[in-house]
Amino acid sequence: MSGWVIVSVKGDQRFSFPDGFVLKAGQSVTVQSGSKAQNNPPSILLWTTSNIWNNEGDPAELYDNKGNLIAKAG
């Protein structure tokens, strides 16, 4: 998923997946933010210890390494 990005639309905050990160079929990953966020790859990745999702109605978007919108939530 190198080059893939999650975007917090309202604040335009962006999380870029680390170079070389691979999400295999059947696996999942959690991207955390906030004061208690952890970094425990490959299952948990740290975005930031700041609060990203602290407002209502802030959609998330996932873009691939070519800039194509892959998924949207919220």
CYANA upper distance limits for C-alpha pairs under 8 A (distance plus 0.5 A):
  1 MET  CA     17 PHE  CA      6.73
  1 MET  CA     18 PRO  CA      8.19
  1 MET  CA     19 ASP  CA      8.11
  1 MET  CA     20 GLY  CA      7.66
  1 MET  CA     21 PHE  CA      5.99
  1 MET  CA     22 VAL  CA      6.02
  1 MET  CA     23 LEU  CA      7.32
  1 MET  CA     64 ASP  CA      8.06
  1 MET  CA     65 ASN  CA      7.96
  2 SER  CA     16 SER  CA      8.27
  2 SER  CA     17 PHE  CA      6.17
  2 SER  CA     18 PRO  CA      6.39
  2 SER  CA     19 ASP  CA      5.18
  2 SER  CA     20 GLY  CA      6.15
  2 SER  CA     21 PHE  CA      6.35
  2 SER  CA     22 VAL  CA      8.14
  2 SER  CA     65 ASN  CA      7.39
  3 GLY  CA     16 SER  CA      6.90
  3 GLY  CA     17 PHE  CA      6.82
  3 GLY  CA     18 PRO  CA      8.17
  3 GLY  CA     19 ASP  CA      7.65
  3 GLY  CA     64 ASP  CA      7.26
  3 GLY  CA     65 ASN  CA      4.90
  3 GLY  CA     66 LYS  CA      8.44
  4 TRP  CA     16 SER  CA      6.41
  4 TRP  CA     17 PHE  CA      6.22
  4 TRP  CA     62 LEU  CA      7.78
  4 TRP  CA     63 TYR  CA      6.10
  4 TRP  CA     64 ASP  CA      4.96
  4 TRP  CA     65 ASN  CA      5.25
  5 VAL  CA     14 ARG  CA      6.99
  5 VAL  CA     15 PHE  CA      5.96
  5 VAL  CA     16 SER  CA      5.02
  5 VAL  CA     17 PHE  CA      6.77
  5 VAL  CA     62 LEU  CA      6.27
  5 VAL  CA     63 TYR  CA      5.71
  5 VAL  CA     64 ASP  CA      7.11
  5 VAL  CA     65 ASN  CA      8.06
  6 ILE  CA     14 ARG  CA      6.19
  6 ILE  CA     15 PHE  CA      5.61
  6 ILE  CA     16 SER  CA      7.12
  6 ILE  CA     60 ALA  CA      7.26
  6 ILE  CA     61 GLU  CA      6.10
  6 ILE  CA     62 LEU  CA      5.08
  6 ILE  CA     63 TYR  CA      6.95
  7 VAL  CA     12 ASP  CA      6.73
  7 VAL  CA     13 GLN  CA      6.24
  7 VAL  CA     14 ARG  CA      5.10
  7 VAL  CA     15 PHE  CA      7.01
  7 VAL  CA     60 ALA  CA      6.05
  7 VAL  CA     61 GLU  CA      5.63
  7 VAL  CA     62 LEU  CA      6.97
  8 SER  CA     12 ASP  CA      5.84
  8 SER  CA     13 GLN  CA      5.64
  8 SER  CA     14 ARG  CA      6.93
  8 SER  CA     52 ILE  CA      7.72
  8 SER  CA     53 TRP  CA      8.02
  8 SER  CA     58 ASP  CA      7.04
  8 SER  CA     59 PRO  CA      6.72
  8 SER  CA     60 ALA  CA      5.42
  8 SER  CA     61 GLU  CA      7.33
  9 VAL  CA     13 GLN  CA      7.63
  9 VAL  CA     58 ASP  CA      6.63
  9 VAL  CA     59 PRO  CA      6.10
  9 VAL  CA     60 ALA  CA      6.47
  9 VAL  CA     61 GLU  CA      7.60
 10 LYS  CA     58 ASP  CA      5.95
 10 LYS  CA     59 PRO  CA      7.67
 13 GLN  CA     52 ILE  CA      7.90
 15 PHE  CA     47 TRP  CA      6.51
 17 PHE  CA     21 PHE  CA      7.15
 21 PHE  CA     42 PRO  CA      8.35
 23 LEU  CA     27 GLN  CA      6.69
 23 LEU  CA     28 SER  CA      7.48
 23 LEU  CA     29 VAL  CA      8.05
 28 SER  CA     43 SER  CA      7.20
 29 VAL  CA     42 PRO  CA      7.41
 29 VAL  CA     43 SER  CA      5.20
 29 VAL  CA     44 ILE  CA      6.24
 29 VAL  CA     45 LEU  CA      7.83
 30 THR  CA     43 SER  CA      6.68
 30 THR  CA     44 ILE  CA      5.29
 30 THR  CA     45 LEU  CA      6.73
 31 VAL  CA     44 ILE  CA      6.33
 31 VAL  CA     45 LEU  CA      5.28
 31 VAL  CA     46 LEU  CA      6.36
 31 VAL  CA     47 TRP  CA      6.68
 32 GLN  CA     37 ALA  CA      5.72
 32 GLN  CA     38 GLN  CA      7.17
 32 GLN  CA     39 ASN  CA      8.43
 32 GLN  CA     44 ILE  CA      7.56
 32 GLN  CA     45 LEU  CA      6.72
 32 GLN  CA     46 LEU  CA      5.66
 32 GLN  CA     47 TRP  CA      6.12
 32 GLN  CA     48 THR  CA      7.73
 33 SER  CA     37 ALA  CA      5.59
 33 SER  CA     38 GLN  CA      8.48
 33 SER  CA     46 LEU  CA      6.89
 33 SER  CA     47 TRP  CA      5.81
 33 SER  CA     48 THR  CA      5.41
 33 SER  CA     49 THR  CA      5.81
 33 SER  CA     50 SER  CA      6.65
 33 SER  CA     51 ASN  CA      6.34
 33 SER  CA     52 ILE  CA      6.75
 33 SER  CA     53 TRP  CA      8.44
 34 GLY  CA     48 THR  CA      6.99
 34 GLY  CA     49 THR  CA      4.85
 34 GLY  CA     50 SER  CA      5.23
 34 GLY  CA     51 ASN  CA      4.92
 34 GLY  CA     52 ILE  CA      7.53
 35 SER  CA     49 THR  CA      5.24
 35 SER  CA     50 SER  CA      6.74
 35 SER  CA     51 ASN  CA      7.74
 36 LYS  CA     49 THR  CA      7.48
 37 ALA  CA     46 LEU  CA      6.80
 37 ALA  CA     47 TRP  CA      8.48
 37 ALA  CA     48 THR  CA      7.74
 37 ALA  CA     49 THR  CA      6.43
 38 GLN  CA     44 ILE  CA      7.40
 38 GLN  CA     45 LEU  CA      7.44
 38 GLN  CA     46 LEU  CA      6.08
 39 ASN  CA     44 ILE  CA      6.07
 39 ASN  CA     45 LEU  CA      5.30
 39 ASN  CA     46 LEU  CA      5.14
 40 ASN  CA     44 ILE  CA      5.29
 40 ASN  CA     45 LEU  CA      6.59
 40 ASN  CA     46 LEU  CA      8.35
 41 PRO  CA     45 LEU  CA      6.22
 53 TRP  CA     58 ASP  CA      7.51
 57 GLY  CA     74 GLY  CA      6.87
 58 ASP  CA     74 GLY  CA      7.00
 59 PRO  CA     72 LYS  CA      7.47
 59 PRO  CA     73 ALA  CA      6.04
 59 PRO  CA     74 GLY  CA      4.81
 60 ALA  CA     72 LYS  CA      6.17
 60 ALA  CA     73 ALA  CA      5.73
 60 ALA  CA     74 GLY  CA      6.92
 61 GLU  CA     69 LEU  CA      7.48
 61 GLU  CA     70 ILE  CA      8.10
 61 GLU  CA     71 ALA  CA      6.30
 61 GLU  CA     72 LYS  CA      4.96
 61 GLU  CA     73 ALA  CA      7.04
 62 LEU  CA     69 LEU  CA      6.47
 62 LEU  CA     70 ILE  CA      6.01
 62 LEU  CA     71 ALA  CA      5.68
 62 LEU  CA     72 LYS  CA      6.90
 63 TYR  CA     67 GLY  CA      5.94
 63 TYR  CA     68 ASN  CA      5.79
 63 TYR  CA     69 LEU  CA      5.05
 63 TYR  CA     70 ILE  CA      5.91
 63 TYR  CA     71 ALA  CA      7.81
 64 ASP  CA     68 ASN  CA      5.95
 64 ASP  CA     69 LEU  CA      7.22
 64 ASP  CA     70 ILE  CA      7.02
